[in-house]
């Protein structure tokens, strides 16, 4: 039997339901504000996910309760810092004072799989999944950048792709292989998006794929491969090929070189015992470039009117 509204459980329950409803409305309004301000889809999705999850664990209208709930979660400090930054924007929007907690920075290097492991994951997916993963491997693009990729961004004749940047980074034009061109040509073109499946949905597909593959191959390392792992792999391999950190910065679209120097450490750690011998070639005309590509040379970089290529002996 429900008690009267005066000082009762009924009153507390009703007030809680009302508070939850108001929190839901505030979250929706904040997300709409982010969209109006032109924030990236990945940023909006992450903010909505974090705020919705926290609202189920604590009273989001109470910053101190939110801090307490966040402190009890078994998340990496980097994830908690990102969450705290999202809360800064949210509380500013709802005009609630909020002192952001501080979490110690950790300097762990990201996991870099072998190329064989990368290729195994790619080849194990259906042709849509494999094409998306091959695209990530060759370009190092972010998942959100693939969400916005249009067919008009791909030059099939010149074998290049225009990557529209997100998260305040730099847009860039990158070469892609004949292999990837052939894979792209197999995809249906029902709308202007190359990969119409959003990255959030694709993430679940990749999780299932690597889980099955890890069990089948008895290789737990495969479970550590995420979509962003392909970006770290690309940056590491590009630095290994060129020894040019500014080239890597351009490929990944970083605005600051400080975001790129990570790959010096990664390359050094992975290839410290590998002694590669290379044959280097320089081309100037389209015919010379085509000849080197046909001979298996890899494009390294371009300076003035010269294109530099190399191939392992």
C-alpha atoms as one frame of an Amber mdcrd trajectory, in Angstrom:
protein
   0.000   0.000   0.000   1.341   3.440  -0.983   1.863   5.915   1.777   0.682
   9.499   1.586   2.874  12.050  -0.154   3.846  13.688   3.115   7.273  12.396
   4.175   6.864   9.000   2.572   8.600   6.509   0.307   6.052   7.468  -2.324
   7.253  11.078  -2.184  10.898  10.009  -2.471  10.138   7.676  -5.392   8.116
  10.322  -7.199  10.838  12.918  -6.694  13.477  10.478  -7.954  11.481   9.685
 -11.069  10.986  13.383 -11.670  14.711  14.049 -11.224  15.596  11.249 -13.632
  13.206  12.648 -16.205  14.718  16.109 -15.874  18.211  14.644 -16.233  17.182
  12.829 -19.411  15.813  16.083 -20.814  19.008  17.949 -19.890  21.157  15.327
 -21.619  19.049  15.497 -24.781  19.212  19.295 -24.806  22.984  19.217 -24.294
  23.459  16.736 -27.152  21.343  18.955 -29.414  23.524  21.901 -28.403  26.656
  19.963 -29.397  25.078  19.205 -32.784  24.157  22.861 -33.312  27.746  23.802
 -32.506  28.991  21.479 -35.228  30.809  19.006 -32.985  32.001  15.765 -34.588
  29.577  12.836 -34.593  32.045  10.722 -32.616  32.284  13.444 -29.932  28.509
  13.692 -29.685  28.098   9.922 -29.534  30.709   9.613 -26.793  29.155  12.421
 -24.718  25.695  10.890 -24.982  27.022   7.448 -24.036  28.968   8.722 -21.003
  26.216  10.974 -19.644  23.515   8.337 -20.090  25.619   5.693 -18.368  26.496
   7.958 -15.444  22.871   9.045 -14.996  22.020   5.405 -14.255  24.775   5.134
 -11.634  24.353   8.397  -9.751  22.476  11.672  -9.478  23.877  13.609 -12.407
  22.396  16.792 -10.955  24.815  16.433  -8.041  28.446  16.922  -9.168  29.823
  15.451  -5.956  27.735  12.314  -6.360  28.979  12.079  -9.933  32.607  12.350
  -8.773  32.036   9.595  -6.216  30.491   7.274  -8.789  33.317   7.952 -11.236
  35.943   7.198  -8.581  34.433   3.756  -7.977  34.423   2.713 -11.629  37.224
   0.388 -12.731  38.151   2.535 -15.715  41.573   3.578 -16.927  42.587   7.053
 -15.784  42.642   8.184 -19.416  38.956   7.205 -19.724  38.120   8.994 -16.488
  39.894  12.154 -17.719  37.879  12.046 -20.931  34.677  11.559 -18.903  35.559
  14.475 -16.614  36.096  16.703 -19.670  32.647  15.736 -20.956  31.173  16.605
 -17.562  32.831  20.032 -17.665  30.890  20.847 -20.829  27.658  19.367 -19.506
  27.707  21.203 -16.177  28.580  24.435 -17.930  25.516  23.920 -20.125  23.191
  23.299 -17.150  24.852  26.157 -15.225  26.034  23.979 -12.344  29.416  24.640
 -10.662  31.818  21.748 -11.193  35.425  21.285 -10.141  36.986  18.713 -12.416
  38.818  15.904 -10.580  42.398  15.159 -11.545  43.576  11.746 -12.626  47.242
  10.829 -12.954  48.425  10.421 -16.513  49.811   7.074 -17.562  52.261   6.794
 -20.428  51.597   3.306 -21.711  52.408   2.699 -25.354  49.511   1.424 -27.485
  49.474  -2.190 -28.611  50.902  -2.753 -32.078  50.098  -6.163 -33.605  52.198
  -7.787 -36.284  51.224  -7.268 -39.899  50.362 -10.961 -40.092  47.873 -10.510
 -37.234  46.395  -7.418 -38.894  46.009  -9.250 -42.203  44.487 -12.276 -40.480
  41.738 -10.140 -38.943  41.103  -8.438 -42.299  40.887 -11.697 -44.246  38.541
 -13.258 -41.674  35.756 -10.715 -42.152  33.115 -10.618 -44.871  33.933  -8.430
 -47.849  32.322  -5.313 -46.315  34.209  -5.726 -43.043  37.445  -6.662 -44.815
  37.239  -3.591 -47.058  36.728  -1.267 -44.111  39.632  -2.804 -42.210  41.909
  -2.713 -45.267  41.021   0.964 -45.637  41.987   1.576 -42.004  45.263  -0.284
 -42.494  46.302   1.647 -45.604  45.233   5.132 -44.503  45.365   5.179 -40.702
  42.077   7.082 -40.764  39.936   7.451 -37.664  36.649   5.562 -37.499  34.725
   8.849 -37.499  36.514   9.908 -40.677  35.294   6.740 -42.370  31.747   7.513
 -41.234  31.821  10.704 -43.303  33.735   9.270 -46.282  31.853   9.694 -49.576
  32.365   8.028 -52.929  33.260  11.419 -54.367  36.244  11.507 -51.986  37.866
   8.603 -53.849  39.792   9.139 -57.086  39.796   5.665 -58.619  41.940   6.723
 -61.572  44.730   8.263 -59.504  44.233   5.790 -56.648  43.953   8.450 -53.977
  41.444   9.275 -51.256  40.582  12.593 -49.662  40.181  12.202 -45.902  38.001
  14.862 -44.280  39.475  15.381 -40.832  37.674  15.251 -37.511  38.631  16.246
 -33.970  40.419  19.389 -35.099  43.068  17.537 -37.109  44.138  18.085 -40.727
  42.428  16.808 -43.857  44.735  15.019 -46.280  44.997  13.188 -49.610  46.527
   9.711 -49.383  47.441   7.003 -51.905  45.647   3.659 -51.800  46.589   0.339
 -53.358  45.164  -1.465 -56.352  44.056  -4.140 -53.903  41.933  -1.671 -51.962
  40.564  -0.179 -55.191  39.364  -3.635 -56.221  37.785  -4.210 -52.804  36.005
  -0.843 -52.928  34.629  -1.613 -56.371  32.852  -4.649 -54.902  30.864  -2.531
 -52.471  27.300  -1.491 -53.364  26.697   2.220 -53.918  23.202   2.660 -52.540
  23.961   6.149 -51.198  26.797   8.687 -51.128  28.537   7.076 -48.130  31.266
   4.492 -48.774  30.710   2.878 -45.371  27.071   3.567 -44.390  27.286   1.384
 -41.272  28.189   3.772 -38.395  31.421   3.135 -36.483  29.479   2.300 -33.302
  27.788  -0.636 -35.038  30.984  -1.654 -36.805  32.802  -1.704 -33.458  30.514
  -4.508 -32.283  31.122  -6.406 -35.525  34.874  -6.163 -35.028  34.592  -7.250
 -31.386  32.709 -10.389 -32.381  35.127 -11.116 -35.222  38.283 -10.845 -33.139
  36.735 -12.833 -30.265  35.914 -15.767 -32.549  39.271 -15.533 -34.289  41.216
 -15.329 -31.030  39.570 -18.528 -29.767  40.070 -20.311 -33.072  43.755 -19.360
 -33.425  44.516 -19.588 -29.675  45.975 -16.091 -29.904  44.694 -13.721 -27.175
  46.609 -10.842 -28.781  43.932 -10.654 -31.472  41.428  -9.534 -28.831  43.493
  -6.368 -28.348  42.963  -5.208 -31.932  40.513  -2.306 -32.120  39.677   0.014
 -35.013  42.111   2.612 -33.628  44.844  -0.056 -33.507  45.033   0.185 -37.298
  45.860   3.898 -36.976  48.667   3.178 -34.517  49.923   0.410 -36.818  49.937
   2.784 -39.804  51.831   5.484 -37.918  54.436   3.018 -36.669  54.988   1.415
 -40.066  55.184   4.753 -41.878  57.891   5.933 -39.498  59.725   2.635 -39.928
  59.650   3.017 -43.721  60.617   6.678 -43.904  62.312   7.640 -40.623  60.506
  10.944 -41.222  58.265  11.984 -38.335  56.881  14.931 -40.309  55.763  12.537
 -43.039  53.905  10.502 -40.383  52.346  13.707 -39.046  51.029  14.499 -42.524
  49.681  10.980 -43.122  47.804  10.887 -39.803  46.607  14.479 -40.075  48.054
  15.632 -36.759  48.115  19.383 -36.187  50.888  19.136 -33.607  54.088  17.132
 -33.948  53.758  16.382 -30.218  50.966  13.957 -31.086  53.203  12.184 -33.595
  56.479  11.620 -31.728  54.830   8.658 -29.995  55.610   6.642 -33.124  59.345
   7.154 -32.723  59.175   5.210 -29.454  56.853   2.592 -30.890  59.018   1.981
 -33.945  62.170   1.829 -31.854  60.648  -0.696 -29.443  59.240  -2.959 -32.164
  62.090  -2.900 -34.653  65.075  -2.581 -32.327  66.436  -5.971 -33.385  65.477
  -5.768 -37.053  68.103  -4.714 -39.558  66.384  -3.901 -42.834  68.323  -3.296
 -46.012  66.639  -1.198 -48.652  66.988  -0.313 -52.303  66.008   3.311 -52.864
  64.838   4.878 -56.125  63.736   8.340 -57.230  61.113   9.016 -59.904  60.017
  12.225 -61.581  57.636  11.292 -64.384  54.381   9.303 -64.181  56.000   6.597
 -66.311  58.934   6.242 -63.892  56.563   6.100 -60.931  54.444   3.418 -62.607
  57.524   1.352 -63.410  58.736   1.421 -59.796  55.310   0.459 -58.498  55.189
  -2.450 -60.935  58.576  -3.596 -59.578  57.213  -3.667 -56.042  58.692  -0.425
 -54.740  56.793   1.387 -51.978  56.079   5.113 -52.064  57.916   6.934 -49.257
  57.472  10.666 -49.704  57.675  13.536 -52.182  59.959  16.552 -52.208  59.760
  19.233 -54.869  59.109  17.336 -58.135  60.751  14.102 -57.000  58.976  11.018
 -55.644  61.004   8.697 -53.418  60.484   4.932 -53.315  62.111   2.036 -51.503
  62.000  -1.769 -51.477  63.548  -4.314 -49.146  66.440  -6.256 -50.670
